[in-house]
């Protein structure tokens, strides 16, 4: 089964908790803090695999959860970091964050690797908090929560050339003749239900990858037929081979076919209309094809390569033309830099890292940074004091006062409700 789109949740591993321990050994007075740090939580990593051609494995794995790091231990022993969870995906896989809309990774090369969700760092043990003024702290940290994301994983096939055209124009037949690909071929529309790839070698020994892209009809860009599902695979191609049934054997007009397909490509993505095209007039062995070709050339002053897939005539010239176009074109990235998550400079955002709302008599504080701090805090006496100081440093106290909060009012962070104190 060909699967090229999956929406799923990923949860990287939490960091291990830091340890609160003290050195209590005979003949060693004032041993001091002795708690180790927690280990790093596991990342969720996507890696390309040349053997995969579909996202089928991910379709039945809607949640990927990575293990947490080991907790720190006494005697200053740090916890072991968890082993990353590596998910293999086909070349051409794009991963997008559903919340931000930004691209996390576009994996197009052999052994490409990308961290999709980062594991949390380990919490610090009490040894790490020792200072000159507090040489024996009795608190430590919980591990940092791992990243949680809802992602959309899409596959856009890596092909140099995309064969496009109306159903039953001979795309699959041509691909089967010029490559070792064996697509299903039959005398009815939508025989091809998934893209087929083939490696093509021209008579002058140039090599390229071609894809037969099914399902294009009028309205394909809006979801008619199979077009909206497979048009995205044209986006990675460098040249479009537009195959036209010049015999009008199916009762359609070749000129109208040509115009409809080009409009669907442009409606789906304006960049597709700018890609170079090689026009292939197929089924030239059938009566009426020559007259239609004359009409086509009269309206469009473009090079047209005459072929007959049944008799295997004219294909070599068409392939040479495609290879010539490919030689002229440099490979360009599919996405702009500002579409990637890694190029967004979050530190320049002006928004506050938290929000405060009032629910009856309770002030509710929300925000990723606040919630992360809450999860990493062990609420011992010293831990709670440190937590309160950090909230003050984040200007949450100041914002509460601006909103009219008074000392003694109730404040809620996640499931903790406490009194607002000076």
Rosetta blueprint (number, residue, H / E / L):
1 X L
2 X L
3 X L
4 X L
5 X E
6 X E
7 X E
8 X E
9 X E
10 X E
11 X E
12 X L
13 X L
14 X L
15 X L
16 X L
17 X L
18 X L
19 X L
20 X L
21 X L
22 X E
23 X L
24 X L
25 X L
26 X L
27 X L
28 X L
29 X L
30 X L
31 X L
32 X L
33 X E
34 X L
35 X L
36 X L
37 X L
38 X L
39 X L
40 X L
41 X L
42 X L
43 X L
44 X E
45 X E
46 X E
47 X E
48 X E
49 X L
50 X L
51 X L
52 X L
53 X L
54 X L
55 X L
56 X H
57 X H
58 X H
59 X H
60 X L
61 X L
62 X L
63 X E
64 X E
65 X E
66 X L
67 X L
68 X L
69 X L
70 X L
71 X L
72 X L
73 X E
74 X L
75 X L
76 X L
77 X E
78 X L
79 X L
80 X L
81 X L
82 X L
83 X L
84 X L
85 X E
86 X E
87 X E
88 X E
89 X E
90 X L
91 X L
92 X L
93 X E
94 X E
95 X E
96 X E
97 X E
98 X L
99 X L
100 X L
101 X L
102 X L
103 X E
104 X E
105 X E
106 X E
107 X E
108 X L
109 X L
110 X L
111 X L
112 X L
113 X E
114 X E
115 X E
116 X E
117 X E
118 X L
119 X L
120 X L
121 X L
122 X L
123 X L
124 X L
125 X L
126 X H
127 X H
128 X H
129 X H
130 X L
131 X L
132 X L
133 X L
134 X L
135 X L
136 X L
137 X L
138 X L
139 X L
140 X L
141 X E
142 X L
143 X L
144 X L
145 X L
146 X L
147 X L
148 X E
149 X E
150 X E
151 X E
152 X E
153 X E
154 X E
155 X E
156 X L
157 X L
158 X L
159 X L
160 X L
161 X E
162 X E
163 X E
164 X E
165 X L
166 X L
167 X L
168 X L
169 X L
170 X L
171 X H
172 X H
173 X H
174 X H
175 X H
176 X H
177 X H
178 X H
179 X L
180 X L
181 X L
182 X L
183 X L
184 X L
185 X L
186 X L
187 X L
188 X L
189 X L
190 X L
191 X L
192 X L
193 X L
194 X L
195 X L
196 X E
197 X E
198 X E
199 X E
200 X E
201 X E
202 X L
203 X L
204 X L
205 X L
206 X L
207 X E
208 X E
209 X E
210 X E
211 X E
212 X E
213 X L
214 X L
215 X L
216 X L
217 X L
218 X L
219 X L
220 X H
221 X H
222 X H
223 X L
224 X L
225 X L
226 X L
227 X H
228 X H
229 X H
230 X H
231 X H
232 X H
233 X H
234 X H
235 X H
236 X H
237 X L
238 X L
239 X E
240 X E
241 X E
242 X E
243 X E
244 X E
245 X E
246 X L
247 X L
248 X L
249 X L
250 X L
251 X L
252 X L
253 X L
254 X H
255 X H
256 X H
257 X H
258 X H
259 X H
260 X H
261 X H
262 X H
263 X H
264 X H
265 X H
266 X H
267 X H
268 X H
269 X L
270 X H
271 X H
272 X H
273 X H
274 X L
275 X L
276 X E
277 X E
278 X E
279 X E
280 X E
281 X E
282 X E
283 X L
284 X L
285 X L
286 X L
287 X L
288 X L
289 X H
290 X H
291 X H
292 X H
293 X H
294 X H
295 X H
296 X H
297 X H
298 X H
299 X H
300 X L
301 X L
302 X L
303 X L
304 X E
305 X E
306 X E
307 X L
308 X E
309 X L
310 X L
311 X L
312 X L
313 X E
314 X L
315 X H
316 X H
317 X H
318 X H
319 X H
320 X H
321 X H
322 X H
323 X H
324 X H
325 X H
326 X H
327 X H
328 X H
329 X L
330 X L
331 X L
332 X L
333 X L
334 X L
335 X L
336 X L
337 X H
338 X H
339 X H
340 X E
341 X H
342 X H
343 X H
344 X L
345 X L
346 X H
347 X H
348 X H
349 X L
350 X L
351 X L
352 X L
353 X L
354 X L
355 X E
356 X E
357 X E
358 X E
359 X E
360 X L
361 X L
362 X E
363 X E
364 X E
365 X E
366 X E
367 X L
368 X H
369 X H
370 X H
371 X H
372 X H
373 X H
374 X H
375 X H
376 X H
377 X E
378 X L
379 X L
380 X L
381 X H
382 X H
383 X H
384 X H
385 X H
386 X H
387 X H
388 X H
389 X H
390 X H
391 X H
392 X H
393 X H
394 X L
395 X L
396 X H
397 X H
398 X H
399 X H
400 X H
401 X H
402 X H
403 X L
404 X L
405 X L
406 X L
407 X L
408 X L
409 X L
410 X E
411 X E
412 X E
413 X E
414 X L
415 X L
416 X E
417 X E
418 X E
419 X E
420 X L
421 X L
422 X L
